[in-house]
Amino acid sequence: MSSYEIALREVRLATDGTDDVALFDVRREEDGESWIVPALISPLFRLMNMQATVSDESRRAMVGGLGARAIVERLNQGVDPEDVEEPFLFSLDYPGAPDEPKPLDPFEALTVEVDNDATA
């Protein structure tokens, strides 16, 4: 069993029609190894799943919550953070698809226990 701490480092909301970005620090408690894992929400995702007048706080909760959920799901599938080669990008596909997006709450700080026998 491995334990990972996931902490939101920062959220950058786009002001120019580009992606909203959430950066997470992921640390394996057993050896202290850590990674920065990015998650991005595309303008298309915002257009399809959020109102045009959505607040900055709602956008922050969406990119942070979906990013945290994606990290948890990958860890539970047996994928180490070092094996994630590209950022999580939410355009039309996201954790919880094909239902409504289901951001993880709370997402600012959480600990995940992962069975080491899980297969990727």
C-alpha positions in Angstrom: 0.0 0.0 0.0 1.3 3.4 -0.9 0.1 6.7 0.3 0.2 9.9 -1.7 -0.4 13.5 -0.6 -2.0 15.7 -3.2 -2.0 19.5 -2.6 -3.1 22.3 -4.9 -0.1 24.5 -5.6 -1.8 27.1 -7.7 -4.6 27.9 -10.2 -4.1 30.2 -13.2 -7.3 31.3 -14.8 -7.0 32.3 -18.5 -7.9 35.8 -19.4 -7.0 35.5 -23.1 -9.1 32.5 -24.3 -6.5 29.9 -23.4 -6.6 27.0 -20.9 -7.3 27.3 -17.2 -4.4 25.6 -15.3 -4.2 23.9 -11.9 -0.8 22.7 -10.6 -0.7 20.0 -8.0 2.1 18.8 -5.8 1.9 15.0 -5.4 4.2 13.4 -2.8 4.6 9.7 -2.1 4.8 9.5 1.7 6.9 6.4 1.8 10.0 7.9 0.3 9.1 11.6 0.0 9.5 11.7 -3.8 7.4 14.4 -5.2 6.1 15.7 -8.6 4.3 18.7 -10.0 1.2 17.5 -12.0 -0.7 20.0 -14.2 -4.3 19.9 -15.2 -5.8 22.1 -17.8 -9.4 23.0 -18.8 -9.8 24.1 -22.4 -11.9 27.0 -23.6 -14.1 24.3 -25.4 -14.7 22.5 -22.1 -15.7 25.8 -20.4 -18.0 26.6 -23.3 -19.7 23.1 -23.3 -20.0 22.7 -19.5 -20.1 26.1 -17.9 -22.1 29.3 -18.4 -20.4 32.2 -20.2 -20.7 34.3 -17.1 -19.3 31.7 -14.7 -17.4 33.2 -11.7 -13.7 32.9 -11.3 -14.3 30.8 -8.1 -16.4 28.3 -10.1 -13.7 28.0 -12.8 -11.1 27.5 -10.0 -13.3 24.8 -8.4 -13.8 23.0 -11.8 -10.1 22.9 -12.9 -8.9 22.1 -9.3 -11.6 19.5 -8.7 -11.3 17.7 -12.0 -7.5 17.8 -11.8 -7.6 16.3 -8.3 -10.1 13.6 -9.4 -7.9 12.7 -12.4 -4.8 12.3 -10.3 -6.7 10.1 -7.8 -8.1 8.0 -10.6 -4.7 7.5 -12.2 -3.1 6.6 -8.9 -5.9 4.1 -8.2 -5.2 2.6 -11.6 -1.6 2.0 -10.6 0.0 4.8 -12.6 2.8 6.6 -10.7 2.9 10.4 -11.1 6.4 10.0 -12.8 4.7 8.0 -15.5 2.2 10.8 -16.4 4.0 12.3 -19.4 1.5 15.0 -20.4 -0.8 17.3 -18.4 -4.4 16.2 -17.8 -6.3 18.2 -20.5 -10.1 18.4 -20.2 -11.7 19.4 -23.5 -14.6 17.0 -23.9 -13.3 14.0 -22.0 -13.0 14.2 -18.2 -13.3 12.1 -15.0 -17.0 11.1 -14.7 -17.7 11.3 -18.5 -20.1 10.8 -20.1 -22.2 12.2 -17.2 -21.9 15.7 -15.9 -18.4 16.7 -14.8 -17.9 15.6 -11.2 -15.1 17.7 -9.6 -13.6 16.3 -6.4 -14.4 18.4 -3.4 -12.4 19.3 -1.4 -9.5 19.3 -3.7 -7.0 21.7 -2.0 -5.3 18.9 0.0 -6.0 15.2 0.3 -4.3 11.9 0.9 -4.8 8.8 -1.3 -4.1 5.2 -0.2 -3.2 3.1 -3.3 -2.9 -0.7 -3.5 0.6 -1.4 -4.9 -0.8 -4.5 -6.6 -3.1 -2.4 -8.8 -2.4 -2.7 -12.5 -2.0 0.2 -14.9 
